[in-house]
Amino acid sequence: MGVDVGSRTCKGVVLDRGGTMAACHIVPPGVNYGVSLELLREQLLLKAGLTSSDIAYVVATGHTTRVSYSNEYATDIQCCARGVHRDHPSARTVIDIQAQTSQVIRLGESGLINNFVVSEKCAAGSGRFLDVVAHVLQLDVAEIGPLSMESRKPVTFSTGCAVFGESEAISRVAEGMAKEDILAGVHQSIADKISSLVARVGMEEPCAIAGGGALNVGLVRSIEEKLSIKVVVPHHPEFIAALGAAALAEEKGQIITA
């Protein structure tokens, strides 16, 4: 079992003996991570038709090391790299867009990490910026990507800060600018941030994009246009880190049961 504790959601993946994903599940963290993580485990076991005694090993990753039923903790960089390599072995560059941060990872042929860079502690280059603007525009986050694709004149955001970006979005609404143009402008702003991270580690294709941001078709297109490449979106991109954690747990579990 692999568990990824995020700021917006907690994700889990269970792999069977053959390495196939037997179950995946996602829950909001709520006000008590401990309760949410127990619920996550219960739902994973229920979906997989297993009991806790059937799980050989558990690796946790993400924002906390305090997962009561985990055997060890691994960094999200390590787990994201492992998850992408398992899903798309030929990938050499990984763009991981999380709720609070974004990161770019360079991989070798065997999936080992050659280099990586993480965004500064600012939400302007992460999914949080999209949440903020979605709230301003009174939209569900799931609506953002498709709606932004209808833009004909994206708004240019002059700030690199999510807090000031919220004020700027409010001003654009007051000026009567279309929602799709505001959203497209936000996507371009995030793509600019991602591009600067990519420049620091260097681009080598194929490039995969993971994390919840990969579910946003408008953001993916903006990144592709900014980098002038075609990116690969893995299966269940929001579960990539949890999948990588499960893959690490799989290795440990095989050693223990051997």
Residue pairs with C-beta under 8 A, 6 or more apart in sequence:
1 12
1 13
1 14
1 15
1 41
1 44
1 55
1 57
1 58
1 59
1 246
1 249
2 12
2 13
2 15
2 58
2 59
2 60
2 61
2 79
2 241
2 242
2 243
2 244
2 245
2 246
2 247
2 248
2 249
3 10
3 11
3 12
3 37
3 40
3 41
3 58
3 59
3 60
3 61
3 62
3 67
3 70
3 242
3 245
4 10
4 11
4 12
4 60
4 61
4 62
4 76
4 79
4 239
4 241
4 242
4 245
5 29
5 33
5 37
5 60
5 61
5 62
5 63
5 64
5 67
6 29
6 62
6 63
6 98
6 99
7 29
7 63
7 98
7 99
7 100
8 28
8 29
8 99
8 127
8 131
8 212
9 26
9 27
9 28
9 29
9 99
9 212
9 238
10 26
10 27
10 28
10 29
10 33
10 36
10 37
10 40
10 62
11 24
11 25
11 26
11 40
11 238
11 239
11 241
11 242
12 23
12 24
12 25
12 26
12 40
12 41
12 43
12 44
12 242
13 21
13 23
13 24
13 44
13 239
13 242
13 243
13 245
13 246
14 21
14 22
14 23
14 24
14 44
14 45
14 47
14 48
14 50
14 55
14 246
15 21
15 22
15 246
15 247
15 249
15 250
16 22
16 48
19 250
21 243
21 246
22 47
22 48
22 50
23 44
23 45
23 47
23 48
24 44
24 47
24 236
24 239
24 242
25 40
25 43
25 44
25 47
26 40
26 238
26 239
27 36
27 39
27 40
27 43
28 36
29 36
30 36
33 64
33 66
34 66
34 68
37 67
37 68
37 69
38 68
41 52
41 69
45 51
45 52
45 54
45 55
52 69
56 249
56 252
56 253
56 254
56 256
56 257
57 71
57 249
57 250
57 252
57 253
57 256
58 67
58 69
58 70
58 71
58 249
59 70
59 71
59 72
59 73
59 74
59 79
59 245
59 246
59 248
59 249
59 252
60 67
60 70
60 72
60 73
60 74
60 245
61 73
61 74
61 75
61 76
61 78
61 79
61 241
61 242
61 244
61 245
62 76
62 241
65 73
67 73
71 249
71 252
72 252
74 244
74 245
74 248
76 96
76 98
76 103
76 241
77 103
77 105
77 113
77 116
77 118
78 113
78 244
78 248
79 240
79 241
79 242
79 243
79 244
79 245
79 248
80 94
80 96
80 103
80 105
80 210
80 211
80 240
80 241
80 244
81 94
81 105
81 107
81 111
81 112
81 113
81 244
82 111
82 243
82 244
82 245
82 247
82 248
83 210
83 234
83 239
83 240
83 241
83 242
83 243
83 244
83 245
83 247
84 91
84 94
84 105
84 107
84 208
84 210
84 234
84 240
84 244
85 91
85 107
85 111
86 111
86 243
86 244
86 247
87 208
87 234
87 235
87 240
87 243
88 206
88 208
88 232
88 234
89 111
90 206
91 107
91 206
91 207
91 208
91 232
92 106
92 107
92 108
92 204
92 205
92 206
92 207
93 104
93 105
93 106
93 107
93 198
93 201
93 202
93 203
93 204
93 205
93 206
93 207
93 208
94 104
94 105
94 106
94 107
94 207
94 208
94 209
94 210
95 102
95 103
95 104
95 194
95 197
95 198
95 207
95 208
95 209
95 210
95 223
95 231
96 102
96 103
96 104
96 105
96 209
96 210
96 211
96 240
96 241
97 126
97 127
97 190
97 194
97 209
97 210
97 211
97 212
97 213
97 214
97 219
98 126
98 127
98 211
98 212
98 213
99 126
99 127
99 128
99 131
99 212
100 123
100 126
100 127
100 128
101 118
101 119
101 121
101 125
101 126
102 118
102 119
102 125
102 126
102 190
102 193
102 194
102 197
102 211
102 213
103 116
103 117
103 118
103 119
103 197
104 116
104 117
104 194
104 197
104 198
104 200
104 201
105 113
105 115
105 116
105 201
106 113
106 114
106 115
106 116
106 201
106 202
106 204
107 113
107 114
108 114
115 201
115 202
116 201
117 197
117 200
117 201
119 125
119 126
119 193
119 197
122 160
122 161
122 162
123 129
123 132
123 162
124 159
124 160
124 161
124 162
124 165
124 189
124 190
124 193
125 190
125 193
125 194
125 197
126 190
126 213
127 211
127 212
127 213
128 162
129 162
129 165
129 186
129 189
129 190
130 141
130 144
130 186
130 190
130 213
130 216
130 219
131 141
132 162
132 165
132 166
132 169
133 144
133 165
133 166
133 169
133 182
133 183
133 186
134 140
134 141
134 143
134 144
136 166
136 169
136 170
136 173
137 169
137 173
137 179
137 182
137 183
139 147
139 179
144 183
144 216
144 218
145 215
145 216
145 217
145 218
145 219
145 220
146 217
146 218
147 179
147 180
147 183
147 218
148 180
148 183
148 184
148 186
148 187
148 218
148 219
149 180
149 217
149 218
149 221
150 180
151 178
151 180
151 181
151 183
151 184
152 181
153 178
153 181
154 181
154 184
154 185
154 187
154 188
155 172
155 177
155 181
155 182
155 184
155 185
156 185
156 188
157 165
157 168
157 169
157 185
157 186
157 188
157 189
158 168
159 165
159 168
160 189
160 193
165 186
165 189
169 182
169 186
172 182
172 185
173 179
173 182
183 218
184 218
184 222
187 216
187 218
187 219
187 221
187 222
188 222
188 226
190 213
190 219
190 222
190 223
191 219
191 222
191 223
191 225
191 226
191 227
192 226
194 223
194 226
194 227
195 223
195 226
195 227
198 227
203 227
203 229
205 229
206 232
207 227
207 229
207 231
207 232
208 231
208 232
208 233
208 234
209 220
209 223
209 231
209 232
209 233
209 237
210 234
210 237
210 240
210 241
211 237
211 238
211 240
211 241
212 237
212 238
213 219
213 220
214 220
214 233
214 234
214 237
214 238
215 237
215 238
220 231
220 233
223 231
224 230
224 231
234 240
236 243
